[in-house]
Amino acid sequence: MVMGRRLTCLLLIAVMALSGVRGVRGRTLYGVHGLSDNYYRYSCPNAESVIQTAVSTELDKNLKLAAGLIRMQFHDCFVEGCDGSVLLDGSNTEKHAPVNTKLAGYEVIDAAKAAVEAVCPGTVSCADIIAYAARDSTVKLNGARWEVQGGRKDGFHSSAPQAEADLPPPEFGASELIDSFARRGLSTTQMVILSGSHTVGVADCSKIVGRLYNFNNNQMTDPSMDPAYAEQLKKDCPQNSWNTTIEVFMDTITPGSFDSNYYQVLKQKQGLFTSDQTLSNDARTSGTVDSLMENGRFQKEFGEAMRAMAAVGVKCGSQGEIRKYCRSVNY
């Protein structure tokens, strides 16, 4: 019977994420049997405001962490589901996978957890804090606010090899991206929308030298790149440097503002990763890129897409716990 309840919980969440059940005021609700808006209204009424204050305080010290916190939710949800597994310490946990070596913002989650534990001990999960922090970081960068559903439990397991296997690399083309997102119940349109988070943040040279100097192992630059942009990147990232300390902006127009200019960058053939530029080049995704260049639409659609992603692989009941400290499971 316990196993049946566990499967039912996961199936309900998956079905809701796929079907997009319409909720109050026309908003789409995902996983309504496991997640809900204002989830802590009785158990911890001030949870969201306490977390928002803690996140804002930390970002005032280092605003660069905001992009990392948005990225963190993606990296959490795509491996083991949205269960806070990316936060766990250990020699072979997700945070130590090569794909996660530059992931930033753990200290912000720690601060938010400490703040909410002080007022409501043992109540708010670390997985939920990741979701709230991603939303609050977007707002801090002038993006639009959306309602975040709560109710996730924290997972018990975290694996670096699993992170390497599950997270799409920057070399992915459209077909690979579409398949990766579809396996998590997310549509092609949602994939393009969520990629818009690259409107903020940076990447280091090691992620792009292959595209600059040996695209498809043919000793040339990716021909889909704007030539002037490619030459500028080569100045920043010399051949064979594989430098992880030199960083370049993902968005060349407004790198510090959460807006739709990412899609304008793609139209100018200045997408930093192959996985960025392919969205504008591929017929299956280019129309969505065009439509999202309108900032108001992007802001609205991004919040809805984040709600959908935040319902992926959610754990409930005995499948998870409420960690006391986000970096370790309870003992």
C-alpha positions as CSV (number, residue, x, y, z in Angstrom):
1,M,0.0,0.0,0.0
2,V,2.8,2.4,0.8
3,M,4.4,1.7,-2.5
4,G,1.1,2.3,-4.2
5,R,0.7,5.7,-2.5
6,R,4.3,6.6,-3.6
7,L,3.6,5.7,-7.2
8,T,0.3,7.6,-7.2
9,C,2.0,10.7,-5.9
10,L,4.6,10.7,-8.6
11,L,2.0,9.8,-11.3
12,L,-0.3,12.6,-10.3
13,I,2.5,15.2,-10.4
14,A,3.7,14.0,-13.7
15,V,0.2,14.0,-15.3
16,M,-0.5,17.5,-14.0
17,A,2.8,18.8,-15.4
18,L,2.1,17.3,-18.8
19,S,-1.5,18.3,-19.0
20,G,-1.3,21.8,-17.6
21,V,-4.5,21.9,-15.6
22,R,-6.0,25.3,-15.5
23,G,-6.3,26.9,-12.1
24,V,-7.8,30.0,-10.6
25,R,-7.5,33.2,-12.6
26,G,-6.4,31.3,-15.6
27,R,-3.1,30.2,-14.1
28,T,-1.8,26.8,-14.9
29,L,-1.4,24.5,-11.8
30,Y,1.1,21.8,-11.9
31,G,1.0,18.8,-9.5
32,V,-2.1,20.1,-7.7
33,H,-2.2,16.9,-5.6
34,G,1.3,17.3,-4.3
35,L,2.0,21.0,-4.6
36,S,0.0,24.2,-4.1
37,D,0.3,28.0,-4.1
38,N,0.8,29.5,-0.6
39,Y,1.6,26.0,0.7
40,Y,2.8,27.2,4.1
41,R,0.0,29.6,4.8
42,Y,-0.9,27.7,8.0
43,S,2.3,25.9,9.0
44,C,4.6,28.9,8.4
45,P,2.6,32.0,7.2
46,N,5.7,34.2,6.8
47,A,7.9,31.6,5.1
48,E,8.0,33.2,1.7
49,S,8.7,36.7,3.0
50,V,11.4,35.4,5.4
51,I,13.1,33.5,2.5
52,Q,12.8,36.6,0.2
53,T,14.4,38.8,2.8
54,A,17.3,36.4,3.4
55,V,17.9,35.9,-0.4
56,S,17.8,39.7,-1.0
57,T,20.2,40.4,1.8
58,E,22.7,37.9,0.4
59,L,22.3,39.1,-3.2
60,D,23.0,42.7,-2.0
61,K,26.4,41.4,-1.0
62,N,27.0,39.7,-4.4
63,L,24.4,40.1,-7.1
64,K,26.2,37.7,-9.4
65,L,24.8,34.9,-7.3
66,A,21.3,35.6,-8.6
67,A,21.9,34.0,-12.0
68,G,23.4,31.0,-10.2
69,L,20.3,30.6,-8.1
70,I,18.1,30.6,-11.2
71,R,20.3,28.0,-12.8
72,M,20.4,26.0,-9.5
73,Q,16.7,25.1,-9.8
74,F,17.2,23.7,-13.3
75,H,20.2,21.7,-12.2
76,D,18.3,20.4,-9.2
77,C,15.1,19.4,-11.1
78,F,16.8,17.7,-14.0
79,V,18.6,15.2,-11.7
80,E,16.5,13.1,-9.3
81,G,13.7,15.6,-9.7
82,C,13.2,18.8,-7.7
83,D,14.3,17.4,-4.4
84,G,17.3,19.5,-3.2
85,S,19.7,16.8,-4.1
86,V,22.0,19.3,-5.7
87,L,22.6,20.8,-2.2
88,L,24.0,17.7,-0.5
89,D,27.7,17.6,0.5
90,G,29.8,14.6,-0.1
91,S,32.7,13.4,-2.2
92,N,30.6,12.1,-5.1
93,T,27.4,14.2,-4.9
94,E,25.9,16.3,-7.6
95,K,27.6,19.5,-6.6
96,H,31.0,17.8,-7.4
97,A,30.1,16.8,-10.9
98,P,32.1,18.6,-13.5
99,V,28.9,20.1,-15.0
100,N,28.2,21.7,-11.6
101,T,31.7,23.0,-10.6
102,K,30.7,26.6,-11.4
103,L,27.2,26.4,-9.9
104,A,26.9,29.2,-7.3
105,G,24.6,30.3,-4.6
106,Y,24.7,27.5,-2.0
107,E,25.5,30.0,0.8
108,V,22.3,31.9,-0.1
109,I,20.2,28.8,0.3
110,D,22.0,28.2,3.6
111,A,21.1,31.7,4.8
112,A,17.5,31.3,3.7
113,K,17.2,27.9,5.4
114,A,18.6,29.3,8.7
115,A,16.2,32.2,8.6
116,V,13.1,30.1,8.1
117,E,14.2,27.5,10.6
118,A,14.5,30.2,13.2
119,V,10.8,31.0,12.9
120,C,9.3,27.6,11.7
121,P,11.7,24.7,12.6
122,G,11.4,21.5,10.6
123,T,8.7,22.9,8.3
124,V,10.1,24.3,5.0
125,S,12.0,22.0,2.7
126,C,15.3,22.9,1.0
127,A,13.8,21.9,-2.3
128,D,11.1,24.5,-1.8
129,I,13.7,27.1,-0.8
130,I,15.5,26.5,-4.1
131,A,12.2,27.3,-6.0
132,Y,11.5,30.4,-3.9
133,A,15.1,31.6,-4.3
134,A,15.0,31.2,-8.1
135,R,11.9,33.3,-8.2
136,D,13.2,36.0,-5.9
137,S,16.5,36.1,-7.8
138,T,14.7,36.7,-11.0
139,V,12.8,39.6,-9.4
140,K,16.0,41.0,-8.0
141,L,17.3,41.2,-11.6
142,N,14.2,43.1,-12.8
143,G,12.3,40.0,-13.9
144,A,8.6,39.4,-13.3
145,R,7.3,37.6,-10.2
146,W,5.3,34.4,-10.3
147,E,3.6,32.3,-7.7
148,V,5.7,29.4,-6.5
149,Q,4.1,26.2,-5.4
150,G,5.3,24.5,-2.2
151,G,5.1,21.0,-0.9
152,R,8.3,19.3,-2.1
153,K,10.2,17.0,0.1
154,D,14.0,16.8,0.2
155,G,15.6,13.7,-1.3
156,F,18.0,11.3,0.3
157,H,20.4,10.6,-2.6
158,S,22.8,12.7,-4.8
159,S,25.1,11.4,-7.5
160,A,27.8,13.2,-9.5
161,P,27.7,10.6,-12.3
162,Q,23.9,11.0,-12.5
163,A,24.3,14.8,-12.8
164,E,26.7,14.3,-15.7
165,A,24.3,11.9,-17.4
166,D,21.2,14.0,-16.9
167,L,22.1,17.6,-17.5
168,P,22.2,18.7,-21.1
169,P,25.7,20.0,-22.1
170,P,26.3,23.3,-24.1
171,E,27.0,21.3,-27.2
172,F,23.5,19.9,-27.5
173,G,21.5,20.7,-30.7
174,A,17.8,21.2,-30.9
175,S,16.9,17.5,-31.2
176,E,18.8,16.5,-28.2
177,L,17.4,19.4,-26.1
178,I,13.8,18.6,-27.2
179,D,14.3,15.0,-26.2
180,S,16.0,15.9,-22.8
181,F,13.1,18.2,-21.8
182,A,10.4,15.8,-23.1
183,R,11.7,13.0,-20.9
184,R,10.8,15.3,-18.0
185,G,7.4,16.2,-19.2
186,L,8.4,19.6,-20.6
187,S,7.4,20.8,-24.0
188,T,9.6,22.2,-26.8
189,T,8.1,25.6,-26.2
190,Q,8.8,25.4,-22.5
191,M,12.4,24.4,-23.3
192,V,12.9,27.5,-25.4
193,I,11.3,29.7,-22.7
194,L,13.5,28.2,-19.9
195,S,16.6,28.7,-22.0
196,G,15.8,32.4,-21.7
197,S,17.3,32.3,-18.2
198,H,20.6,32.7,-20.1
199,T,19.7,36.3,-20.4
200,V,21.8,36.7,-17.2
201,G,24.9,35.0,-16.0
202,V,28.3,34.1,-17.4
203,A,30.2,31.1,-18.8
204,D,33.9,30.4,-18.7
205,C,36.1,29.8,-21.7
206,S,36.3,26.0,-21.3
207,K,32.6,25.8,-22.3
208,I,33.2,27.5,-25.7
209,V,36.7,26.9,-27.0
210,G,35.6,23.8,-28.8
211,R,33.0,25.8,-30.7
212,L,35.5,28.5,-31.5
213,Y,38.4,26.4,-32.6
214,N,37.3,22.9,-33.3
215,F,33.6,22.8,-34.1
216,N,32.5,19.2,-34.8
217,N,36.2,18.2,-34.6
218,N,37.0,19.9,-37.9
219,Q,39.5,22.6,-36.8
220,M,37.2,25.5,-37.6
221,T,34.8,27.9,-36.0
222,D,31.1,27.1,-35.8
223,P,29.8,28.7,-39.0
224,S,26.5,29.7,-37.4
225,M,28.3,32.3,-35.2
226,D,28.4,35.9,-36.2
227,P,32.0,36.3,-37.4
228,A,32.6,39.5,-35.5
229,Y,31.3,37.9,-32.3
230,A,33.4,34.9,-32.8
231,E,36.6,37.0,-33.2
232,Q,35.8,38.9,-30.0
233,L,35.4,35.6,-28.1
234,K,38.7,34.4,-29.5
235,K,40.4,37.4,-28.0
236,D,38.7,36.6,-24.6
237,C,39.4,32.9,-24.9
238,P,42.7,32.0,-26.7
239,Q,43.0,28.7,-28.4
240,N,43.8,25.7,-26.1
241,S,43.3,27.9,-23.1
242,W,40.5,25.9,-21.6
243,N,40.5,28.7,-19.0
244,T,37.9,28.3,-16.2
245,T,38.6,31.7,-14.7
246,I,38.0,34.0,-17.7
247,E,34.2,34.5,-18.0
248,V,32.1,36.0,-20.8
249,F,28.5,37.2,-20.6
250,M,25.7,34.9,-21.9
251,D,23.7,38.0,-23.1
252,T,25.7,40.7,-24.9
253,I,23.0,43.3,-24.8
254,T,21.8,43.6,-21.2
255,P,23.8,40.9,-19.3
256,G,22.7,42.1,-15.8
257,S,19.0,42.4,-16.5
258,F,16.4,39.6,-16.7
259,D,14.7,40.4,-20.0
260,S,14.0,39.1,-23.5
261,N,17.2,40.4,-25.1
262,Y,18.6,36.9,-25.0
263,Y,16.3,36.1,-27.9
264,Q,17.5,39.2,-29.8
265,V,21.1,37.9,-29.2
266,L,20.1,34.7,-30.9
267,K,18.7,36.5,-33.9
268,Q,22.0,38.3,-34.2
269,K,23.8,34.9,-34.2
270,Q,25.5,35.7,-31.0
271,G,24.2,32.8,-28.9
272,L,27.2,31.7,-26.7
273,F,26.5,28.0,-26.6
274,T,25.5,25.7,-29.5
275,S,22.5,24.9,-27.3
276,D,21.6,28.6,-27.4
277,Q,22.1,29.3,-31.1
278,T,20.3,26.2,-32.2
279,L,17.1,27.6,-30.9
280,S,17.1,30.3,-33.5
281,N,18.5,28.1,-36.3
282,D,16.1,25.2,-36.0
283,A,12.7,25.4,-37.6
284,R,11.1,23.6,-34.7
285,T,12.1,26.4,-32.2
286,S,12.8,29.5,-34.3
287,G,9.1,30.7,-34.2
288,T,9.1,30.5,-30.4
289,V,12.3,32.5,-30.3
290,D,10.7,35.2,-32.5
291,S,7.6,35.4,-30.3
292,L,9.6,35.7,-27.1
293,M,11.5,38.7,-28.3
294,E,8.5,40.7,-26.9
295,N,9.5,41.2,-23.2
296,G,6.1,41.2,-21.7
297,R,5.3,37.8,-23.2
298,F,8.6,36.4,-22.2
299,Q,8.2,37.5,-18.6
300,K,4.8,36.0,-18.3
301,E,5.7,32.7,-20.0
302,F,8.9,32.3,-18.1
303,G,7.1,32.1,-14.8
304,E,4.6,29.5,-16.1
305,A,7.5,27.4,-17.5
306,M,9.3,27.6,-14.2
307,R,6.2,26.4,-12.4
308,A,6.1,23.4,-14.8
309,M,9.8,22.6,-14.3
310,A,9.4,22.9,-10.5
311,A,6.9,20.0,-10.6
312,V,9.3,17.5,-12.2
313,G,10.0,14.4,-10.1
314,V,8.7,15.9,-6.9
315,K,9.0,13.7,-3.9
316,C,6.2,13.4,-1.3
317,G,5.4,11.4,1.8
318,S,8.1,9.0,2.9
319,Q,10.0,9.5,-0.4
320,G,11.7,12.5,1.2
321,E,12.1,14.6,4.4
322,I,12.4,18.1,5.6
323,R,16.1,18.5,6.1
324,K,17.3,20.4,9.1
325,Y,20.4,21.5,7.2
326,C,20.3,21.7,3.4
327,R,23.8,20.2,2.9
328,S,23.1,16.9,4.7
329,V,20.2,14.4,5.2
330,N,18.8,14.1,8.7
331,Y,20.1,11.4,11.0
